[in-house]
Structure formats: C-alpha cells, structure tokens
Amino acid sequence: MKKITMFMFESCPHCKLARKCLDELKAEHPEYAAVPFEMVDEKKQPDVAAKYDYYYVPTFFVDGEKVHEGHAEKADVEKVFKTALA
C-alpha cells in the first residue's frame, strides 16, 4: 500500500469537489480509509509544496509520483486510490 499526498488549498472549488469525492469513496470502499493519506495546503505549507512539481490543484501523488493534476471527478480520485493499492 502506497501513500497518497494531495496538494490543495481551502478556497479552491476543485479541491472541495475532490475532498467530497474522497469522503464518498472512503464510505463506499472501507479499504480506501486504510491508505496512508496526507493533505497539504499549499498556502499554509509552501515549504512542502515547493518540493513537488505541479501547477494546478488538486494534485495527487502516490509515493512521490504524480498521478493526477487539476480538476478531479470521482473516477479520477478512485484511480488514485487504485494506484495506491496496486
């Protein structure tokens, strides 16, 4: 099982949608709740965000590898979880 790191910021509407999808998927698939997960607010943690190569939020990394960047629908977030579980 690999760690997911999500980069976001609080007022981003795309990030809010991605967080809603995260919650729905964890409720539908309890195994997703066990995946190590870190959410980094790029405005509150710019030192952490600066270490990663991305432009848009939300962006998801799995074990340090970028797997999705930008607007994320439920299917996109589920792909992130499946990558972490592979």
Secondary structure by P-SEA (a helix, b strand, c coil): cbbbbbbbccccaaaaaaaaaaaaaaaacccccccbbbbbcccccaaaaaacccccccbbbccccccccccccaaaaaaaaaaaac
